[in-house]
Structures are given as C-alpha cells and as structure tokens.
C-alpha cells in the first residue's frame, strides 16, 4: 500500500511519510488500476480535501513501478 498524506501543519502532500508525521491520509494499493480508479472518480482529492497536481500523480506512478 502507498500512503499519501496531507500534512496537518503545512497542508503539503507527501508520499510514504514516516509514522511520526500527522495529518489526513489515504492509502492506495500498489497497482496502476487502483490509481486509475481513484483518479477517475476524484476520490483522492475528496479524501485528502486538497487539489491533486499532475506532478503528484506522476510521483505516485513512479512509486508504483
């Protein structure tokens, strides 16, 4: 699973942060199909309550490979 976190203090979106970082988080399974489904229905931005940039999507895809 890949953890995506919106940091509580700064609002920054992080991929696979350490366990000591607090904030709103979402988990995606390690397959491109999961990422496609999540992005198609805009679920990730709804869960994290943040806009998801294209750069972040590319970073997530690189972690999945």
C-alpha positions as CSV (number, residue, x, y, z in Angstrom):
1,X,0.0,0.0,0.0
2,X,1.1,3.5,-0.8
3,X,0.3,6.2,1.9
4,X,-0.4,9.7,0.7
5,X,-0.6,12.2,3.5
6,X,-1.7,15.8,3.7
7,X,0.5,17.2,6.5
8,X,-1.5,18.8,9.3
9,X,0.6,21.9,9.9
10,X,1.6,22.9,6.3
11,X,-1.0,21.2,4.1
12,X,1.8,19.7,2.0
13,X,1.0,16.4,0.2
14,X,3.6,13.7,0.9
15,X,4.0,10.1,-0.4
16,X,5.0,7.4,2.1
17,X,5.9,9.7,5.0
18,X,7.3,8.4,8.3
19,X,4.9,7.3,11.0
20,X,5.6,10.5,13.1
21,X,4.0,12.8,10.6
22,X,0.4,13.6,11.4
23,X,-2.4,14.6,9.1
24,X,-5.2,13.3,6.8
25,X,-4.0,10.3,4.9
26,X,-5.2,7.9,2.2
27,X,-3.9,4.5,1.1
28,X,-3.7,3.2,-2.5
29,X,-2.9,-0.4,-3.4
30,X,0.3,-0.9,-5.5
31,X,-1.3,-1.3,-8.9
32,X,-1.9,1.2,-11.7
33,X,-5.5,0.1,-11.9
34,X,-6.2,1.3,-8.3
35,X,-4.6,4.7,-9.1
36,X,-6.7,5.0,-12.3
37,X,-9.9,4.2,-10.4
38,X,-9.1,6.6,-7.6
39,X,-8.3,9.4,-10.0
40,X,-11.2,8.8,-12.3
41,X,-13.7,9.3,-9.5
42,X,-11.7,12.1,-7.9
43,X,-11.7,10.2,-4.6
44,X,-8.2,11.1,-3.6
45,X,-8.8,14.8,-3.6
46,X,-12.1,14.3,-1.7
47,X,-10.5,12.2,1.0
48,X,-7.5,14.5,1.4
49,X,-9.5,17.6,0.9
50,X,-6.9,19.0,-1.4
51,X,-6.2,19.5,-5.1
52,X,-4.1,16.8,-6.6
53,X,-1.5,18.1,-9.1
54,X,-0.2,16.2,-12.1
55,X,3.3,16.2,-10.5
56,X,1.9,14.3,-7.5
57,X,0.2,11.8,-9.8
58,X,3.5,11.2,-11.6
59,X,5.3,10.7,-8.3
60,X,2.7,8.2,-7.2
61,X,3.1,6.3,-10.5
62,X,6.9,6.2,-10.1
63,X,6.4,4.7,-6.6
64,X,4.0,2.1,-8.0
65,X,6.6,0.9,-10.6
